[in-house]
Amino acid sequence: MKEVKAFILRNDVQRYIALAFIVLLLFIVHDLISILLLTSILGYLAVKGANNVQRWTKIPYGFSVLIVYLLSIFVVVMAFVYIVPALVDQFAVIPNEVNKLIKEYPVIKQYFNETYHKLDLLSEFSKNWKSLLASGWDTISTVLTAFSQIILSIFLSFVLALTWQRLRVFGSQFLHSSYPKFFKNVYELGSTFVLILGSVIEVQLLIAFINTILMMIGLSILGVPSVLVMGLMIFILGLIPIAGVIISLLPLSVMAFAALGWVGMIEVWILIAVIHMFESYFLHPRLMASRTELPVFFTFATIIVMEHLLGAWGLIIGVPIVAFILSVLGVQDANITRSTKSE
């Protein structure tokens, strides 16, 4: 019995017990996992942004949070006012480019016609219109649910950032409770994961933004149409490490081939390769110097497995989760935690 008690009281066992408690808690609230992750990411970025504003302006922390969110709202509103109309105009160009591609290459038109006749879409719709309408309603419900989760997460992250200092004081009270060691492990594990997740997302956002600007400049020079639409797609897919470049290759190739032919498509491939090399050998090593580093194959395997387990979220948070596990096991150096805490 003494041996069992001594085993349970070991520091590493206590740490794994705290980890199991966190996993169990997340499993219980798994329906709210999207809101929790979004709130954590937005809250991390808001707190860090507010701290930077406070450091630069010397104004109170609460006003710094308000400035960060007001600036964010201003940017979103300006995007809708000025960018969305341009996006709509450029989306209208895409069908014209596809029609031009079909006219110039009769083989593609013949393939589309044969596929259309084989599918017999009108007959399929008349037979399965109820299930199609049901699936359409499910899609609308999913979009509305996702939108409501985003709004709720933004509100919660605002409250979290605004009351962050009070929350830290409240959390420190658990360290003086009847189980200080347990709550210390829970706090350290939770804070480590949030720091890894937040810092990786932060750097990935910066890398995606720089890559998007460079790609849009390059596509404009090459004469590819709908540059804003392509830029939006590149930025969104850029949040997926490594795999995002491969996924964006297909629509970029189609647009370049439709507008510029084989030569233009090859030029776009060269542009993607050059910018990806710039990211891999310059941007990523510099910006990720104090963050997590995983081999390319391991990153690919992580994304595939995590997408299977967690769905779309796995594409974004898969790498931070694995980096967190490696940090807990002591496999990977935890420089990320120390460097982020010092900022």
Secondary structure, DSSP 4 states (H G I P E B T S, - for coil): -HHHHHHHTSHHHHHHHHHHHHHHHHHHTGGGHHHHHHHHHHHHHHHHHHHHHHHHH---HHHHHHHHHHHHHHHHHHIIIIIHHHHHHHHHHHHHHHHHHHHH-HHHHHHHHHHHHHHTHHHHHHHHHHHHHHHHHHHHHHHHHHHHHHHHHHHHHHHHHHTHHHHHHHHHGGGGSS-HHHHHHHHHHHHHHHHHHHHHHHHHHHHHHHHHHHHHHHHHHHT-S-HHHHHHHHHHHHTSTTHHHHHHHHHHHHHHHHHHHHHHHHHHHHHHHHHHHHIIIIIHHHHTTTS----HHHHHHHHHHHHHHHTHHHHHHHHHHHHHHHHHHTSS--HHHHHHHT-
